[in-house]
Amino acid sequence: MATITDQDKPAAEAPQFPELPEDAIIVVPVRNFVLFPDVVMPLSINRPISVAAAQAAVQGSRPIGVLTQRDAGIDTPTGNDMHRMGTLANVLRYVTADEAHHLIVQGESRFRVVEFLDGWPFLVARIEQVAEVDPKTPEIEARMINLRKQALETVALLPQAPQGLSEAIQNIPTASTLADTVAAYIDIDPAQKQELLETLALDVRLEKISRHLEQRLQVLRLSAEIGKDVQETLSERQREHILREQMAAIQRQLGEDDGKSAEIAELTEKIAKAAMPPEVEKEATKELRRLERMPEGAAEHGIIRTYLDWLTELPWALPEAETEIDIKRAREILEEDHYGLDKIKRRIIEYLAVRKLAPEGKAPILCFAGPPGVGKTSLGQSIARAMGRPFTRVSLGGVHDEAEIRGHRRTYIGAMPGNIIQAIRKAGTRDCVMMLDEIDKMGRGIQGDPSAAMLEVLDPEQNGTFRDNYLGVPFDLSRVVFIATANMLDTIPGPLRDRMEIITLAGYTEEEKLNIARKYLVKRQLEANGVSAEQVEIDDAALAAIIEYYTREAGVRNLEREIGKTIRHAAVQIAEGSKTHVAITEADLQETLGGRIFEDEVAQRTSVPGVATGMAWTPVGGDILFIEATRMPGGGRMTLTGQLGDVMRESAQAAWSLLRSRAETMGIDAEAFEKHDVHVHVPAGATPKDGPSAGVAMFMALSSLFLGRTVRSDTSMTGEISLRGLVLPVGGIKEKVVAAAGAGIKRVMLPARNKRDYDDIPASTREKLEFIWLEKVEDALEAGLDPEPIPEGEHHQS
């Protein structure tokens, strides 16, 4: 929803049109509505010509001319279709909601159209303002007193009068303002109101309005008397039926429009067909009765109508015939849409099998957690296909208002239901598959905590009676299949994370990326760039080179972009007509993608003592990092650089203390620590780094430095260390090992207590690597250091 007041401007730039003459105004054509001076009224518009006029007036801070059409059936009126007298008005507020446009306008004065002007996408007219004459004669005073008395009596008899109207009528000081105010609110035809607007003689206008008001008073008095008499003898339902019939007869005698009756009949039919629960149907019927008694010009009329539209359009009932889940077909869909992810697919099949056998049961809420580009959102779409249910997506990234989840209360202008109810309405069924995308990126603002509002949504014990603030009635979410996605679990509050079953998607191996590129990405990029497989082909060697030397990521988004670059380069040659077929090979990548971005630097970085290769986990997959240590004459101080976090600094301090405590058994002269300062640096200083898993690499770098023995260049390591020399388990083993294999590492040293993660590592990666399991730091020294120390003078400190 967007709200524009008289101090704001529309967000979009308006087209440039000729400047309006000084005596010209922008005209907003209206149907079945007449605005009077000194009256504030709501005005709903939806025709392009009216919307364009209102937006131009608001952007230019100009008044508008409200003119009534002669024929309400014309959708795009011209000047010839309009009355010649209208009301000049100021726009107090401009609101857009649900593709409808609403104005709050205040009438200023009458005007008469001199001529209509061309050259604008809306009506523009040259006008002359009509001065209001308000003589203070005894006749005018008498008519004013009589009209005020009639108006107050009418307001008192109305079933539901606008709040504060009696006080406003009582305090109106002039006869002209009183006449226009009563004319605006009296229940008569628009044509009769236009006649009153065009009656300039004040005494004549007061007489006409008084005559109309007296007719209305007679109807209201009769209705009140009948109601009082019948109330004593008839039941409530009978009394309502008779009064409604009498009201219809009175309306027919007065020639009032049947449009409202048709509207009420339409809404009654919709409520009957909506299959609402009894509590909801009772609330809908109550609001319908309020709408029936309310005049169309009332401020609340549009609010109640919108509310009833929401209630009647929501899918309260389940489909009559639910789609049977075909497990075999579900396997085929998952295989068609995704390569690899065998463990994830197995869990999804288990989930679907349970839903098939126990459709009424409370199924767990799945949360796919993993780096960007690994297929979390598309997995949700595949589940919807496999279940044969509609798929809807709610993006939660950046949501920081609790009302975005629970909706706004109806007392606010432009109130709407929350994203959950909106998604249900869009899906059109109560058993849809709803993807809650980026659930880890919800924020907390001054408007409340949206993650707290999600607790009820994602609790199978509570979401059967989810209450949206806008609806004000419970809605059953228990049959919705919720699937959440997240990049990091740390930012999800504990109670919310506890309601979901976390399924971790790690990064792809090079082999998996090659198969994904061959099966999906190349085909998609060929279609996106308007060429066919017969015109452009890219061989496996080129794809493998892009994966190895141009992208280092957990997912495949960058890989797809790079493939797109090579195909676009070929598409240019085909479009120019210089070639009809282009075969992209590894040799062509230099020209299309430039020089290689990633190179194997492990050997040169570990060719000297004091350098160890560690393994790191990042939100976008695994990576390798280098720990470099050097020493210089000094007093035993240690310096740490490389933008390290507190935990990583503590790991370096623990490694330093452990090395000094074991110096004697390792054959290191204790005086070497007292006579030298040590500097430990982790390159890529612009990138923040933290975590305990670099402890083993820190210890190996320092040990290599003081022993003068290099760490094996084909070996990387991870693990936390204790002051007792134990190697403790760490997380992210699969991502770290996959990244190490991609960087050319041949041997990995892992904590022995991480053997439980061995099966998670892809088989193709396990075949490339030698695994060394560490119980204590001595195991790392034995397996990780080159056997002989390098003689002094044959190496340089890094």
C-alpha positions in Angstrom: 0.0 0.0 0.0 1.1 3.5 -0.8 -0.2 6.6 0.9 0.2 10.1 -0.5 -0.8 13.2 1.5 -0.8 16.8 0.4 2.8 17.1 1.6 4.0 14.0 -0.4 4.6 13.4 -4.1 3.9 10.2 -6.0 7.0 7.9 -6.3 7.0 7.7 -10.1 8.0 10.6 -12.4 4.9 12.0 -14.1 5.0 12.6 -17.9 5.6 16.1 -19.1 2.5 18.0 -20.4 1.8 21.6 -21.3 1.5 24.0 -18.4 -2.1 24.6 -17.3 -3.5 28.1 -17.9 -4.1 30.1 -14.7 -7.9 29.9 -15.0 -7.9 26.1 -15.9 -8.2 23.2 -13.5 -7.7 19.4 -13.6 -11.2 17.7 -13.7 -11.9 14.4 -12.0 -15.1 12.9 -13.6 -17.3 11.0 -11.2 -20.4 8.8 -11.5 -23.4 8.9 -9.1 -21.6 11.3 -6.8 -21.9 15.0 -6.2 -19.5 17.0 -4.0 -20.7 20.2 -2.2 -18.6 23.1 -0.9 -17.4 23.0 2.7 -17.9 19.2 2.9 -15.1 16.6 3.4 -16.0 13.3 1.7 -14.2 10.1 0.6 -14.0 9.5 -3.2 -13.1 6.2 -4.8 -11.8 6.2 -8.4 -10.5 3.4 -10.6 -10.8 4.6 -14.2 -7.5 5.5 -15.9 -8.7 9.0 -16.8 -9.7 9.7 -13.2 -6.6 8.2 -11.7 -4.3 10.2 -14.1 -6.2 13.4 -13.2 -5.9 12.8 -9.4 -2.2 11.9 -9.6 -1.4 14.9 -11.7 -3.2 17.2 -9.2 -1.5 15.7 -6.2 1.9 15.9 -7.8 1.4 19.5 -8.7 -0.2 20.4 -5.4 -3.2 21.7 -7.4 -6.9 21.6 -6.5 -9.2 19.4 -8.6 -12.6 20.0 -10.1 -15.2 17.3 -9.2 -17.7 17.1 -12.1 -20.6 14.6 -12.3 -21.3 12.7 -15.5 -24.7 13.0 -17.1 -24.7 9.3 -18.1 -23.0 7.0 -15.5 -22.6 4.2 -18.1 -19.9 6.0 -20.1 -16.4 4.7 -19.1 -14.3 7.3 -20.8 -16.2 10.5 -20.7 -15.5 13.7 -22.7 -16.4 17.3 -22.0 -19.8 16.8 -23.7 -20.7 14.1 -21.2 -20.3 16.2 -18.1 -22.5 18.6 -16.2 -21.3 22.2 -16.5 -21.3 23.0 -12.7 -19.2 21.3 -10.2 -17.2 21.8 -7.0 -13.6 23.0 -6.7 -11.8 20.8 -4.1 -8.5 20.2 -2.3 -7.1 16.7 -2.0 -6.4 16.0 1.7 -5.2 12.4 1.2 -4.5 10.0 -1.6 -4.5 6.3 -0.7 -4.0 3.3 -3.0 -4.9 -0.2 -1.8 -5.8 -3.5 -3.6 -5.5 -1.7 -7.0 -8.1 0.8 -5.9 -7.5 4.5 -5.5 -9.2 6.5 -2.7 -9.2 10.3 -2.2 -10.3 12.4 0.8 -11.4 15.7 -0.7 -12.7 18.9 0.8 -15.1 21.0 -1.3 -14.1 24.7 -1.5 -16.5 26.5 -3.9 -18.8 26.1 -6.9 -17.5 26.6 -10.4 -18.9 26.8 -13.9 -17.1 25.3 -16.9 -16.3 27.8 -19.6 -14.7 25.4 -22.1 -12.8 22.0 -22.0 -9.2 22.1 -23.2 -7.3 19.4 -25.2 -3.7 18.2 -24.9 -3.8 16.3 -21.6 -4.5 12.6 -20.8 -7.2 13.7 -18.5 -10.0 16.3 -18.5 -8.9 19.9 -18.2 -11.3 22.8 -18.2 -11.2 26.6 -18.2 -13.6 27.7 -15.4 -15.1 30.7 -13.6 -15.7 30.4 -9.9 -19.2 31.1 -8.6 -19.3 33.4 -5.6 -21.5 32.3 -2.7 -24.1 34.9 -1.6 -25.2 34.5 2.0 -27.7 37.3 2.8 -28.8 37.8 6.4 -32.6 38.3 5.9 -35.3 37.2 8.3 -36.6 34.7 5.7 -33.2 33.1 5.3 -32.7 32.9 9.1 -36.1 31.2 9.5 -35.4 28.7 6.8 -32.0 28.0 8.3 -33.5 27.3 11.8 -36.2 25.0 10.3 -33.6 23.0 8.2 -31.3 22.6 11.2 -34.2 21.2 13.2 -35.2 18.8 10.4 -31.5 17.6 10.0 -31.0 16.9 13.7 -34.3 14.9 13.9 -33.2 12.9 10.8 -29.8 12.1 12.2 -31.5 10.9 15.5 -33.7 8.5 13.5 -31.0 7.1 11.3 -30.0 3.5 12.2 -26.3 4.3 11.9 -25.4 8.0 11.4 -21.8 9.2 10.8 -20.2 9.9 14.1 -20.2 13.5 15.2 -22.7 14.6 12.4 -25.2 16.0 14.9 -22.6 18.2 16.6 -21.3 19.3 13.2 -24.8 20.4 12.1 -25.4 22.1 15.4 -22.3 24.2 15.0 -22.6 25.3 11.4 -22.7 29.1 11.4 -24.0 30.1 8.0 -27.1 29.1 6.0 -25.2 28.3 2.8 -22.8 25.9 4.6 -25.7 24.2 6.4 -27.6 23.8 3.1 -24.6 22.3 1.4 -23.8 20.0 4.3 -27.3 18.6 4.5 -27.5 18.2 0.7 -24.3 16.2 0.8 -25.6 13.7 3.4 -29.3 13.5 2.4 -30.3 10.2 0.8 -31.6 11.3 -2.7 -30.7 10.6 -6.3 -27.4 12.1 -7.7 -29.5 14.0 -10.3 -31.4 15.7 -7.5 -28.2 16.5 -5.7 -26.8 18.0 -9.0 -29.9 20.2 -9.2 -29.3 21.4 -5.7 -25.6 22.2 -6.5 -26.8 24.3 -9.5 -29.4 26.2 -7.5 -27.5 29.4 -6.6 -30.4 31.3 -5.0 -30.0 30.5 -1.3 -33.6 30.8 -0.3 -34.7 28.5 -3.2 -32.0 26.0 -2.3 -33.0 26.0 1.4 -36.6 25.3 0.4 -35.8 22.4 -1.9 -33.5 20.7 0.6 -36.1 21.2 3.3 -38.7 19.5 1.1 -36.5 16.5 0.4 -35.6 16.2 4.0 -39.2 16.2 5.1 -40.0 13.3 2.7 -37.1 11.4 4.2 -38.3 12.2 7.8 -41.7 10.8 7.1 -40.2 7.5 5.9 -38.0 7.3 9.0 -40.9 8.1 11.4 -43.1 5.5 9.8 -40.3 2.9 10.0 -39.7 3.7 13.7 -43.4 3.4 14.5 -43.8 0.1 12.6 -40.7 -1.3 14.3 -42.0 -0.3 17.8 -45.5 -1.9 17.2 -44.2 -5.1 15.6 -41.5 -5.6 18.1 -44.0 -6.7 20.8 -45.6 -9.5 18.8 -43.2 -10.9 16.3 -39.9 -12.8 16.7 -36.7 -11.2 15.8 -36.3 -13.0 12.5 -39.9 -12.2 11.4 -39.4 -8.5 12.4 -36.2 -8.3 10.4 -37.9 -9.9 7.3 -41.0 -7.5 7.4 -38.8 -4.4 8.0 -36.6 -5.4 5.1 -39.6 -5.8 2.8 -41.0 -2.5 3.9 -37.7 -0.8 3.4 -37.5 -2.3 -0.1 -41.1 -1.1 -0.9 -40.3 2.4 0.4 -37.1 2.5 -1.7 -39.0 1.5 -4.8 -41.7 4.2 -4.2 -38.9 6.8 -3.9 -37.2 5.5 -7.0 -33.9 4.9 -5.2 -31.2 3.0 -7.1 -31.3 -0.8 -6.8 -27.5 -1.0 -7.0 -27.0 -1.5 -3.3 -29.6 -4.2 -3.1 -27.8 -6.1 -5.8 -24.5 -5.6 -3.9 -26.0 -7.0 -0.7 -27.6 -10.0 -2.6 -24.2 -10.7 -4.3 -22.4 -10.7 -1.0 -25.0 -12.8 0.7 -24.6 -15.4 -2.1 -20.8 -15.3 -1.7 -21.0 -15.9 2.0 -23.3 -18.9 1.5 -20.9 -20.4 -1.0 -17.7 -19.7 1.0 -18.2 -22.7 3.3 -17.0 -20.7 6.3 -16.8 -22.1 9.9 -19.8 -21.0 12.0 -17.8 -18.4 13.9 -16.5 -16.8 10.7 -19.9 -16.9 9.0 -21.5 -15.2 12.0 -18.9 -12.4 11.9 -19.4 -12.0 8.1 -23.2 -11.8 8.4 -22.8 -9.2 11.2 -20.6 -7.0 9.0 -23.0 -7.5 6.0 -25.9 -6.2 8.1 -23.8 -3.2 9.0 -23.0 -2.6 5.3 -26.7 -2.9 4.4 -27.7 -0.1 6.9 -24.8 2.1 5.9 -25.1 4.8 3.1 -22.7 4.3 0.2 -21.1 7.7 0.9 -20.1 6.7 4.4 -16.4 6.5 5.2 -16.6 3.0 6.5 -18.6 1.6 3.5 -15.5 0.8 1.5 -13.6 -0.6 4.5 -16.4 -3.1 5.3 -16.9 -4.0 1.6 -13.1 -4.8 1.3 -13.2 -6.9 4.5 -16.2 -8.9 3.2 -14.4 -9.5 -0.1 -11.4 -10.9 1.8 -13.6 -13.2 3.9 -15.5 -14.5 0.9 -12.5 -15.1 -1.3 -10.4 -17.0 1.2 -10.4 -20.8 0.7 -12.0 -21.9 4.0 -12.9 -25.4 2.8 -10.5 -28.1 1.6 -10.8 -29.4 -2.0 -13.4 -32.0 -2.4 -11.0 -34.4 -4.0 -7.4 -34.3 -2.7 -4.6 -35.3 -5.1 -3.1 -38.7 -4.3 0.6 -38.5 -3.7 2.5 -40.9 -6.1 5.8 -41.7 -4.5 7.2 -43.2 -7.7 6.3 -40.0 -9.7 7.7 -37.9 -6.8 11.1 -39.7 -7.2 11.0 -39.0 -11.0 10.2 -35.3 -10.4 13.1 -34.9 -7.9 15.5 -36.6 -10.3 14.3 -34.4 -13.2 14.7 -31.2 -11.4 17.8 -31.8 -9.3 21.1 -33.6 -9.8 22.8 -35.2 -6.7 21.4 -34.3 -3.3 20.7 -38.0 -2.6 20.4 -37.6 1.1 18.0 -34.6 0.7 15.9 -36.4 -1.8 15.6 -39.5 0.5 14.4 -37.3 3.3 11.8 -35.6 1.0 10.5 -39.0 -0.2 10.1 -40.0 3.5 8.2 -36.8 4.2 5.9 -37.4 1.2 5.3 -41.0 2.2 4.2 -40.0 5.7 1.9 -37.3 4.3 0.4 -40.0 2.0 -0.2 -42.5 4.8 -1.3 -39.9 7.4 -2.8 -36.9 5.6 -4.5 -35.7 8.7 -1.3 -36.0 10.8 0.9 -33.1 11.9 3.8 -33.2 9.5 7.1 -31.6 10.4 8.0 -28.2 9.0 11.1 -28.6 6.8 13.8 -25.9 6.6 16.4 -26.2 3.9 19.6 -24.5 5.1 22.6 -24.0 2.9 24.6 -21.5 0.8 23.1 -19.5 -2.0 22.6 -21.2 -5.4 22.3 -24.9 -4.2 18.6 -25.2 -5.1 16.7 -24.6 -1.9 13.8 -22.7 -3.5 13.5 -25.0 -6.5 13.3 -28.0 -4.1 10.1 -26.5 -2.6 8.7 -26.2 -6.1 9.5 -29.8 -6.8 7.8 -30.9 -3.6 4.6 -29.0 -4.7 4.8 -30.7 -8.1 5.2 -34.1 -6.5 2.2 -33.5 -4.2 0.1 -32.1 -7.0 -0.6 -28.9 -4.9 -0.3 -25.2 -5.8 3.0 -23.5 -4.8 3.2 -20.1 -3.3 6.2 -18.2 -2.0 6.5 -15.7 0.8 9.7 -13.7 0.8 10.7 -12.9 4.4 14.1 -11.2 3.6 14.1 -7.7 5.2 10.7 -8.1 6.9 10.9 -6.2 10.2 7.3 -5.5 11.1 5.1 -7.9 13.0 2.1 -6.7 11.0 3.7 -8.1 7.8 3.0 -11.6 9.2 -0.2 -11.0 11.3 -1.8 -8.2 9.3 -2.9 -4.7 10.3 -6.0 -4.0 12.4 -8.9 -2.7 10.3 -9.0 0.6 12.2 -5.9 1.8 10.2 -6.3 3.3 6.7 -5.2 0.9 4.0 -5.1 -2.0 6.4 -4.5 -5.4 4.8 -4.0 -9.0 6.0 -0.5 -10.3 6.6 1.7 -12.1 4.0 0.6 -15.5 5.1 -3.1 -14.9 4.5 -2.3 -13.0 1.2 -0.4 -16.1 0.0 -3.2 -18.4 0.9 -5.6 -16.2 -1.1 -3.2 -16.2 -4.0 -2.8 -20.0 -4.0 -6.6 -20.4 -3.9 -6.5 -23.4 -1.6 -5.9 -24.2 2.1 -3.6 -27.2 1.4 -1.0 -25.4 -0.7 2.8 -25.7 -0.4 4.1 -22.4 1.0 7.8 -21.5 0.7 8.9 -19.2 3.5 12.0 -17.9 1.7 15.0 -16.4 3.6 13.6 -17.0 7.0 17.0 -16.2 8.5 16.9 -12.6 7.2 13.9 -11.3 9.2 14.7 -8.2 11.2 13.4 -6.8 14.4 12.1 -3.2 14.4 10.2 -0.8 16.5 6.9 -2.3 15.0 7.6 -5.6 16.7 9.4 -8.9 16.1 8.1 -10.8 13.0 10.0 -13.9 14.0 7.9 -14.1 17.2 4.7 -13.9 15.0 6.1 -16.8 13.0 6.1 -19.0 16.1 2.3 -19.5 15.8 2.4 -20.0 12.1 5.1 -22.8 12.3 3.7 -24.7 15.3 1.4 -27.6 14.2 -0.2 -27.5 17.6 -1.3 -23.8 17.2 -1.6 -22.9 13.6 -5.0 -24.6 13.3 -6.4 -21.4 14.8 -4.1 -18.8 13.4 -5.6 -15.3 13.9 -4.8 -12.6 11.5 -5.3 -9.1 13.0 -7.1 -7.9 9.9 -9.5 -10.8 9.7 -10.1 -10.9 13.4 -11.3 -14.6 13.1 -9.3 -17.8 13.2 -8.0 -19.4 10.0 -6.8 -23.0 9.8 -3.2 -23.3 8.5 -2.8 -26.9 9.7 -3.1 -28.3 6.1 -0.6 -25.9 4.6 2.8 -27.6 3.8 5.3 -25.1 5.1 8.9 -25.2 3.8 11.5 -22.7 4.9 14.8 -21.7 3.5 17.8 -20.1 5.2 21.5 -19.5 4.5 22.6 -19.3 8.1 20.9 -20.8 11.2 22.7 -18.6 13.7 20.4 -15.6 13.0 17.2 -17.6 13.5 15.9 -17.3 17.1 16.1 -20.6 19.1 12.3 -21.1 19.7 11.6 -20.6 15.9 14.5 -22.9 14.9 13.1 -25.5 17.3 9.8 -25.7 15.4 11.6 -26.7 12.2 13.4 -29.8 11.0 16.7 -28.5 9.6 17.9 -30.2 6.4 21.3 -29.0 5.4 22.3 -28.6 1.7 26.0 -28.4 1.3 27.9 -27.2 -1.7 28.3 -29.2 -4.9 31.5 -31.0 -6.0 33.2 -30.2 -9.3 31.8 -33.4 -10.7 28.3 -32.5 -9.6 28.6 -29.0 -11.0 29.8 -30.4 -14.3 26.7 -32.6 -14.5 24.4 -29.8 -13.5 25.9 -27.5 -16.1 25.6 -30.1 -18.8 22.0 -31.1 -17.8 20.4 -27.8 -16.8 22.5 -24.6 -17.1 23.7 -24.8 -20.7 20.2 -25.5 -21.9 18.7 -22.7 -19.8 21.3 -20.2 -21.1 20.8 -21.2 -24.7 17.1 -20.5 -24.4 17.7 -17.2 -22.5 20.1 -16.0 -25.3 18.0 -17.0 -28.2 20.2 -19.7 -29.7 19.8 -23.4 -30.2 22.0 -26.3 -29.4 22.7 -26.8 -33.1 24.0 -23.2 -33.3 26.1 -23.1 -30.2 27.7 -26.0 -28.3 30.1 -26.0 -25.4 32.3 -29.0 -24.6 32.9 -30.7 -21.2 36.5 -29.5 -21.1 35.4 -25.9 -21.3 32.8 -26.4 -18.6 35.3 -28.1 -16.3 37.7 -25.2 -16.8 35.1 -22.6 -16.0 34.3 -24.6 -12.8 37.9 -24.9 -11.8 39.5 -21.6 -12.8 36.6 -19.1 -13.0 34.2 -20.0 -10.2 34.8 -21.0 -6.6 31.4 -21.3 -5.0 29.1 -23.7 -3.2 26.2 -23.3 -5.6 26.0 -22.8 -9.4 24.8 -19.2 -9.8 28.1 -17.8 -10.8 28.8 -20.8 -13.0 25.6 -20.1 -14.9 26.6 -16.5 -15.3 30.0 -17.4 -16.8 28.3 -20.0 -19.1 26.0 -17.2 -20.2 28.9 -14.9 -21.0 30.5 -17.5 -23.3 27.2 -18.2 -25.0 26.4 -14.5 -25.5 29.9 -14.1 -27.1 28.9 -16.8 -29.6 25.5 -15.3 -30.1 27.0 -12.1 -31.3 28.9 -14.0 -34.1 25.7 -15.8 -35.1 23.6 -12.5 -35.1 26.2 -10.8 -37.3 26.1 -13.6 -39.8 29.8 -14.3 -39.6 29.1 -17.9 -38.4 26.2 -20.3 -38.3 27.7 -22.7 -35.8 30.1 -22.0 -32.8 31.8 -24.6 -30.8 33.2 -23.3 -27.5 36.3 -25.0 -26.2 38.7 -24.5 -23.3 41.0 -22.4 -25.6 38.2 -19.9 -26.2 37.7 -19.0 -22.5 40.7 -16.7 -22.4 39.0 -14.5 -25.1 35.5 -14.5 -23.6 36.1 -14.7 -19.8 39.6 -13.2 -19.6 42.5 -14.7 -17.6 42.0 -17.3 -15.0 40.7 -16.0 -11.7 41.7 -18.9 -9.5 45.1 -20.7 -9.6 46.7 -23.4 -7.5 48.9 -21.6 -5.0 49.2 -24.3 -2.4 52.7 -25.4 -3.3 54.3 -22.0 -3.4 52.6 -20.9 -0.2 53.8 -23.8 1.8 57.3 -24.1 0.5 58.9 -22.6 3.6 58.6 -23.4 7.3 56.0 -21.5 9.2 53.1 -21.9 6.7 50.2 -24.3 7.1 47.1 -24.8 5.0 43.8 -24.7 7.0 40.2 -25.3 6.0 37.4 -22.8 6.6 33.6 -22.8 6.4 31.8 -19.7 5.0 28.1 -19.0 4.5 28.7 -19.7 0.7 30.6 -22.9 1.1 34.0 -24.2 2.1 37.4 -22.6 1.4 41.1 -23.0 2.3 43.1 -20.5 4.2 46.8 -20.1 4.9 48.3 -19.6 8.4 51.7 -17.8 8.1 54.1 -17.4 11.0 57.5 -15.7 11.1 59.9 -14.8 13.9 62.4 -12.0 14.5 64.7 -11.1 17.4 62.7 -9.7 20.3 61.4 -10.4 23.7 58.9 -13.2 23.3 55.8 -11.3 22.2 53.2 -12.6 19.7 51.4 -10.4 17.1 48.2 -11.6 15.3 47.0 -9.9 12.1 44.5 -10.7 9.3 41.2 -9.3 10.8 40.8 -12.3 13.2 37.8 -12.6 15.5 38.1 -13.2 19.3 37.7 -17.0 19.0 40.4 -17.3 16.4 42.8 -15.1 18.4 42.2 -17.4 21.4 43.0 -20.4 19.2 46.4 -18.8 18.2 47.1 -18.1 21.9 46.3 -21.7 22.8 48.5 -23.0 20.0 51.4 -20.7 21.2 51.0 -21.9 24.8 50.8 -25.5 23.8 53.9 -25.3 21.7 55.9 -23.6 24.5 54.7 -26.2 27.0 56.0 -29.0 24.7 59.1 -27.4 23.5 61.4 -29.7 25.4 59.8 -33.0 24.1 59.8 -31.5 20.6 63.5 -30.6 20.7 63.0 -26.9 20.6 65.4 -24.7 22.7 63.3 -22.9 25.3 65.5 -19.8 24.9 64.2 -19.4 21.3 60.9 -18.3 22.7 62.5 -15.7 25.0 64.7 -14.2 22.3 62.2 -13.9 19.5 59.0 -12.2 18.7 56.4 -14.2 16.7 54.1 -12.7 14.1 51.1 -14.9 12.9 49.2 -13.6 9.9 46.2 -15.0 8.0 46.2 -13.5 4.5 43.1 -11.9 2.9 43.2 -9.4 5.6 40.1 -7.6 4.3 37.9 -10.6 5.1 36.8 -11.1 8.8 37.7 -14.6 10.1 36.7 -16.3 13.3 36.1 -19.7 14.8 38.1 -22.4 16.7 38.7 -24.8 13.8 42.0 -23.2 12.8 43.7 -24.4 16.1 45.5 -27.3 14.5 46.7 -25.2 11.5 48.0 -22.5 14.0 49.9 -25.1 16.0 51.4 -26.7 12.8 52.5 -23.3 11.5 54.2 -22.4 14.8 55.8 -25.9 15.1 57.0 -25.7 11.5 58.6 -22.3 12.2 60.5 -23.4 15.3 61.4 -26.9 14.1 62.6 -25.5 10.7 60.5 -28.2 8.9 58.0 -27.4 6.2 54.4 -28.5 6.4 53.5 -30.8 3.5 52.2 -28.7 0.6 49.6 -31.3 -0.4 48.0 -31.4 3.1 45.3 -29.3 4.7 43.9 -29.5 8.2 41.1 -28.5 10.5 40.3 -29.0 14.1 40.2 -27.3 17.5 43.0 -27.9 20.0 43.0 -28.0 23.8 45.8 -27.2 26.1 46.1 -30.9 26.8 47.0 -31.4 23.1 43.7 -33.0 22.2 42.2 -32.4 18.7 38.5 -31.6 19.1 35.7 -32.0 16.5 34.5 -29.0 14.4 31.6 -28.5 12.0 31.3 -28.0 8.2 33.5 -31.0 7.4 31.8 -31.8 4.1 32.1 -28.2 2.8 35.7 -27.9 3.9 36.8 -31.2 2.4 35.1 -30.5 -0.9 36.8 -27.1 -1.1 40.2 -28.6 -0.3 39.8 -31.2 -3.0 38.9 -28.4 -5.5 42.0 -26.5 -4.5 44.3 -29.3 -5.4 44.9 -30.8 -1.9 45.7 -34.5 -1.8 45.7 -35.2 2.0 43.4 -33.8 4.7 43.9 -34.1 8.5 40.6 -34.1 10.4 39.7 -34.7 14.1 39.1 -38.4 14.8 35.8 -37.5 16.4 34.6 -36.2 13.0 34.6 -39.7 11.5 30.8 -39.5 11.8 30.8 -36.9 9.0 32.8 -39.2 6.6 29.7 -40.6 4.9 28.4 -37.1 4.1 31.4 -36.4 2.0 30.7 -37.2 -1.7 32.2 -40.5 -2.9 33.9 -38.7 -5.8 35.7 -36.4 -3.4 36.6 -39.3 -1.0 38.4 -41.1 -3.8 40.6 -38.1 -4.5 41.9 -37.6 -1.0 43.8 -39.4 1.7 42.2 -39.0 5.2 44.3 -38.7 8.3 42.4 -38.8 11.6 43.9 -36.9 14.5 43.4 -37.8 18.2 46.1 -35.4 19.5 48.5 -32.8 18.1 51.4 -35.3 18.0 49.4 -37.2 15.2 49.4 -33.9 13.2 53.1 -33.3 13.7 53.9 -36.9 12.6 51.7 -36.8 9.5 51.9 -33.2 8.5 55.6 -32.2 8.6 58.2 -33.0 6.1 60.6 -35.6 7.6 63.9 -33.7 7.6 64.5 -30.1 8.8 65.7 -27.7 6.1 69.3 -26.6 6.9 69.6 -23.0 8.1 70.3 -20.6 5.3 68.4 -22.7 2.6 65.1 -21.1 3.4 63.8 -17.7 4.1 61.3 -16.8 6.7 57.9 -16.0 5.1 
